[in-house]
Amino acid sequence: MSVTTDARKRLQAVLLAFALIFTLVTVPQAESASAADLSGKLCRDVFKLPKPTGTQRTTMPDAAEIAALGELPLDYVNPAEPVRNTKLPSTDPDDVRAEYGTKYRGKGVGTKKHLFARWNAWLDGHSELDTKEKINAAFDGWRNSYVTVHDNNARGHALHKLIVEKLGLTGDDWLCEKTLGPKGQSVRVDIVHKKTRFAIEVKAGSGHTREQLAKYKVLVDNKTLSRTTYVHGQAPDKPTREALKNANMNSAPIKVKPRITNIQPTNPGGCPTGKMQALARCAPGPIDPSSKGQNSKVQDLAKQTGRNPAEARRFQNLPRELGARDWGFRRPGGIDWSSLELSYLEVDPGTGDVGYSFQADDNPDEAANPSFGGEKTLNLSSDAFYTWLALPDEVFWVNLNPDHPDQVTDPLFADTKAARVLLEADLEMKRDFTRLTNPETEVGAAYWDSLRTNPDGSVCWPSTRQWIYAAPAKVRQEGDRLYILDAPMSVGKERMEFTNYPDGQEPCTASDEIMDHNFRMAQEHLAPVVEQLINTDPKYADLRSVYRARVAAAWVKQRNEATPGPYDAIIDSGDASVWPEGTDWEAKDVWDDMMENDWTRVQFEVTREEIVNGEPWTWTYPIYGGVELDKSPRKQTPTEEFRRDHAELPRAVQESRVDIVGYGDEDALVGGGTAQEPIEPTPTPTPTPTPTPTPTPTPDDPPAPTPTPTPDDPPARKEPQLVATG
């Protein structure tokens, strides 16, 4: 059967119409041939990248392809870096306003003109800063936020460009910075394919925002976008992983090694070698005594936490007020600064360079209650570290004994932050023992039920001493590096007689068998609970912080015996006066507090109808003991166990020198280290001119002189050095 030309054309038209109907029915609108292509700026134009010469990419990269890229260097310039350490030009805010004004737009970021004009404009919206003192006190933290915001924006932009370049998203169909969605609900999409409408959201940090994710979900649900993948420059934190999973969004982390090429020390200068006496005033920052200064991310962020909840909320809002883009970075209030503990230290005895990382709990209530007090907690840990180094081990004890008001602590140790923390923890520990003996509590009821009574029904137990001491710390030592994996403390309890009873109190009597049994019951029922509180409860956080510093200092001391390093001038100098407690506090104040509020005051009444002919019996618990950290035992973690249980820790502590890094599901790391030299930009090569033939000299020609370099000659190139950013 033959088909005419006209019939063939009609058949083709019918088939084409049927195919078009089938396509519209089976393909999502965003991917259908009928959906209009998106228009906007090509990614290659946004980042000034060349057009690909071969086949252009049309498919969305997946997680496996991104992971196959390995770890990529991410070098970038922070435009605000030049003003990192800039101080106010005057203590009079009116003078600063008169000189710089409030018009910052059009002025270069990272110049004093922009910095101070931006500061003045910001002050106009914060009438709560109504005195010179409040204004001047707020500047350092505000300046650190200014530098951090521009650092984060620059790093996010650099990662965005890197992803476009490395994944080949430079063709004619890939758009960047495309705004989609209705007004008020729109999203600026980082990368989108204009035909298939596959989208990529770039996050240089580890987080996300609920509002933006919700908007992306709407765009996917209404087919404006076909699919969205989040690409993080840090491992996504637990809330982000869960949120992306619930929103049915893909996640594909990319491994990068960020580096600010124009980095400036967080604290420039430092101390001349060996000038320990002035160290507290000229040292560049926490933990590191180097005269080179530091790049200390932990100190930078600690200054942005404020001293109270109101200041913390002000700092929490600063990134938005200063124009921060949503790159997924954690804000300073997102970790619990009260839980900050030293977890890693590296010391190169040859160069004197130091690196460190602190561990802290996540703050799950960041939005409503951002954490504060970071600078105070950091300084406590750092000052304690130097104190442990400077003083001999045998002075690290405190003692609250009613019989010995003159033996509260060693005089060398008395006026230090560490001594105050140990004494306050000792008193709190004794109060916990007292609280737990209350039969109204579950622990106290079990304890009382376990006691043996005298024949007349009365209860008696021996006088005891309770104290806190260092249990073996779980560590991993690898050459110049120390990982502090755990640093538990234990509670000791022993029988002890004393003479200074509260007025009207007499020691009870019972048989040795009853006394021994009741003492064991206190060890069995009370001591484990108190020990758990010491190692986990927030009220003992300062004690745990200074003890972690003690573990690190003991390691440094031991290594220094074999190879003197950067701490040599401090170790066993016997002088901790440059790291004082800093207030009018005295060690005996805690002993006086105990005697007034605990030793002579009834804490609670225990009523036993069967005791003493049914009469109520009032009991006062004796409180005394101490804290002993004169020893700091360490237990090395085997290689196999460390690699199995802490495989990501070595990488995480290095990344923490750049930013807050999530570790596990509920912890974060943030650190710093000795400052490194900025990387000098590679000079643009000068075109080599075509050489002019040199005539062969004759015996009558004088030799040509060697040309003298002029100031216009390009300098010799220096090889770039690795830097630690912070």
FENCOR-V608372 format. One record per helix or strand of 3 or more residues. SS is the DSSP state (A for helix, B for strand). FROM is the first residue (numbers start at 1). LEN is the number of residues. Records with the same first field share a line. If there is no record, write none. Layout:
BEGIN
SS->FROM-LEN + FROM-LEN
END
This chain:
BEGIN
A->5-22 + 29-3 + 43-4 + 63-5 + 81-3 + 93-8 + 112-12 + 132-35 + 210-12 + 238-9 + 276-7 + 297-6 + 309-13 + 332-3 + 374-17 + 393-3 + 417-20 + 442-9 + 512-25 + 538-25 + 577-3 + 587-13 + 639-7 + 649-7
B->72-5 + 174-7 + 187-7 + 198-6 + 227-6 + 256-5 + 294-3 + 335-13 + 354-9 + 464-7 + 473-6 + 481-6 + 489-7 + 604-3 + 617-3 + 625-4 + 634-3 + 661-3 + 667-8
END
